[in-house]
Amino acid sequence: MTTVLILKLCLVPFLIYLVTLIGRRWGPNAAGWFSALPIVAGPILLTMALEQGRGFVATAAANTLLAVIAVLVFCLAYAWAACRFAVAGSILAALAAYAVAVAALQLVALPLLPGFVLVVCLLALAPRLFPRMETVEAGMAGRNGRAPNDLPLRMLAGALLSFTVTCAAAALGPRLSGVFAMFPVMGTILVGFSHYGSGPAYAVNILRGMVRGYYAFATFCLVLSLALRDGSVALAFGLAAGCALVVQVLSKRGMRFVGRA
C-alpha cells in the first residue's frame, strides 16, 4: 500500500516537471505530445490491477479507451473558451463539457474494437476543430512575465488532483474507474498554468499536441484490455506499453511530415 501511495503522490508531479521542461525547450506541441503518453492512466490502471485483479482492469481499460472521447471534448472546449475567457473561465467551461461527455458515455455501451475505431476517427477529426491561433515556438514559455517560478506549485496541484482522482476511482467500479483513470489531470494543471504564464495560444498548442499523441494512448488501452483477458498482468502491461511506444514514435514522424507539407 505504501508503494501505491508513493506512486500516486509522486508520478504526476514528476511528469508535470518533465513536460514543463520539454515545453520550454521544444515548444508546446512537443509538451502536449509527450503528456499524451499513458504514463498517468497507465500506472493508475496498474495499481487497480494489483488491488482489484485482471478482469476488473480489462473492463476498466476498455472504458478508459472510450474516455478519450471525453478528454477530446475537454481539449476542444478549453481551446474555444480560451479565445474569450481567462484561465478560470476556460477550466470551468472545459470541465463542464467533460462532465457532460462522461455522462453521455455512460448511456452507451460499445464493444472494444468498434470503440477503438470510433476513437481513432475522432482523433483524426479533432485537429480540424481547434480555433486558429498563432503558432508558438519553443522558448516562448513565460513570455508574458507571469509566474516564472511556478513549477513547484504546478507539481503540488498535480499531486493533489491525481491523488483525489485515483482514490475516488477505486470506489466506483470498473466502468467509472476506467473513465476517471483518464481524468484530464495534465490538461487541467499543465494547460491552465501554461495559459496563465504564456497566453492562450501556447495553451491551445499544448492541447493540439495532446490530441496528436492520443493515438498511442488508445492503442495502449486496446492492447491492455485484450491482453488481460488471457495473460498475466506483467505481460499485458509490457505488451501494451511497447505497442503504445511504437505508435507514439510513428505519430511523431507523422507530425514532422505534416509540418513540412
Secondary structure in CASP SS format (residue, H / E / C, confidence):
PFRMAT SS
TARGET T0000
AUTHOR 0000-0000-0000
METHOD secondary structure of the structure
MODEL  1
M C 1.00
T H 1.00
T H 1.00
V H 1.00
L H 1.00
I H 1.00
L H 1.00
K H 1.00
L H 1.00
C H 1.00
L H 1.00
V H 1.00
P H 1.00
F H 1.00
L H 1.00
I H 1.00
Y H 1.00
L H 1.00
V H 1.00
T H 1.00
L H 1.00
I H 1.00
G H 1.00
R H 1.00
R H 1.00
W H 1.00
G C 1.00
P H 1.00
N H 1.00
A H 1.00
A H 1.00
G H 1.00
W H 1.00
F H 1.00
S H 1.00
A C 1.00
L C 1.00
P C 1.00
I C 1.00
V C 1.00
A H 1.00
G H 1.00
P H 1.00
I H 1.00
L H 1.00
L H 1.00
T H 1.00
M H 1.00
A H 1.00
L H 1.00
E H 1.00
Q H 1.00
G C 1.00
R H 1.00
G H 1.00
F H 1.00
V H 1.00
A H 1.00
T H 1.00
A H 1.00
A H 1.00
A H 1.00
N H 1.00
T H 1.00
L H 1.00
L H 1.00
A H 1.00
V H 1.00
I H 1.00
A H 1.00
V H 1.00
L H 1.00
V H 1.00
F H 1.00
C H 1.00
L H 1.00
A H 1.00
Y H 1.00
A H 1.00
W H 1.00
A H 1.00
A H 1.00
C C 1.00
R C 1.00
F C 1.00
A C 1.00
V H 1.00
A H 1.00
G H 1.00
S H 1.00
I H 1.00
L H 1.00
A H 1.00
A H 1.00
L H 1.00
A H 1.00
A H 1.00
Y H 1.00
A H 1.00
V H 1.00
A H 1.00
V H 1.00
A H 1.00
A H 1.00
L H 1.00
Q C 1.00
L C 1.00
V C 1.00
A C 1.00
L C 1.00
P C 1.00
L H 1.00
L H 1.00
P H 1.00
G H 1.00
F H 1.00
V H 1.00
L H 1.00
V H 1.00
V H 1.00
C H 1.00
L H 1.00
L H 1.00
A H 1.00
L H 1.00
A H 1.00
P H 1.00
R H 1.00
L H 1.00
F C 1.00
P C 1.00
R C 1.00
M C 1.00
E C 1.00
T C 1.00
V C 1.00
E C 1.00
A C 1.00
G C 1.00
M C 1.00
A C 1.00
G C 1.00
R C 1.00
N C 1.00
G C 1.00
R C 1.00
A C 1.00
P C 1.00
N C 1.00
D C 1.00
L H 1.00
P H 1.00
L H 1.00
R H 1.00
M H 1.00
L H 1.00
A H 1.00
G H 1.00
A H 1.00
L H 1.00
L H 1.00
S H 1.00
F H 1.00
T H 1.00
V H 1.00
T H 1.00
C H 1.00
A H 1.00
A H 1.00
A C 1.00
A C 1.00
L C 1.00
G H 1.00
P H 1.00
R H 1.00
L H 1.00
S H 1.00
G H 1.00
V H 1.00
F H 1.00
A C 1.00
M C 1.00
F C 1.00
P C 1.00
V H 1.00
M H 1.00
G H 1.00
T H 1.00
I H 1.00
L H 1.00
V H 1.00
G H 1.00
F H 1.00
S H 1.00
H H 1.00
Y H 1.00
G H 1.00
S H 1.00
G C 1.00
P H 1.00
A H 1.00
Y H 1.00
A H 1.00
V H 1.00
N H 1.00
I H 1.00
L H 1.00
R H 1.00
G H 1.00
M H 1.00
V H 1.00
R H 1.00
G H 1.00
Y H 1.00
Y H 1.00
A H 1.00
F H 1.00
A H 1.00
T H 1.00
F H 1.00
C H 1.00
L H 1.00
V H 1.00
L H 1.00
S H 1.00
L H 1.00
A H 1.00
L C 1.00
R C 1.00
D C 1.00
G C 1.00
S C 1.00
V H 1.00
A H 1.00
L H 1.00
A H 1.00
F H 1.00
G H 1.00
L H 1.00
A H 1.00
A H 1.00
G H 1.00
C H 1.00
A H 1.00
L H 1.00
V H 1.00
V H 1.00
Q H 1.00
V H 1.00
L H 1.00
S H 1.00
K H 1.00
R H 1.00
G H 1.00
M H 1.00
R H 1.00
F H 1.00
V H 1.00
G H 1.00
R H 1.00
A C 1.00
END
